[in-house]
């Protein structure tokens, strides 16, 4: 499989999405942001505060996921590799071109890491997803998330947030609700994420542990399926 930089420009949100209830997603994330100090104090590995700008950026990311699904775009096709980078840029910078201009060196470094990392770049994600295409959406979403977060991570920064968007794309495309952090599920989700970041893609350990980790996390994702995050038709 040949994976090269310079694929077609990624789509931007706003043209065809019909699946996600972005208002409900935003409300849930804002509720979590208000309660995050309490959630954070219970985590095995505390995180940075959940700021308003972070919530705004995540909603922009979910809007792009909605647009991709609405237009029937296959995120895992080779022509859409830059869309992964766009999702990451959205969670880090939002859609503001001024902010992106200020972060251009970081975004350029992320792109090099994304394409050139032999152990954990985009090739690993695309090939893993293709090999497990027959599995359920829950299992594929769980596996892709683990591959994004395990060392070396897919992006320099923002892997957890971008991973949540990629999982949501997989789930919603299969007719399930997206994964959204809530006050109720945040501790378990973030503790899972911390565990995944401690795994390495290379070597035998993750290869042996992957089926078990994937099943556990897939069961968690399925238990969080919340229809309020889907638009009623």
Secondary structure, 3 states (H helix, E strand, C coil): CCCCCCCCCCCCCCCCCCCECHHHHHHHHHHHHHHHHHHHHCCCCCCCCCCHHHHHHHHHHHHHHHHHHHCCCCCCCHHHHHHHHHHHHHHHHCCCHHHHHHCHHHHHHHHHHHHHCCCCCHHHHHHHHHHCCCCCHHHHHHHHHHHHHCECCCCCCCHHHHHHHHHHHHHHHCCCCCCCCCCCCHHHHHHHHHHHHCCECCCCHHHHHHHHHHHHHHHHHHHCCCHHHECCC
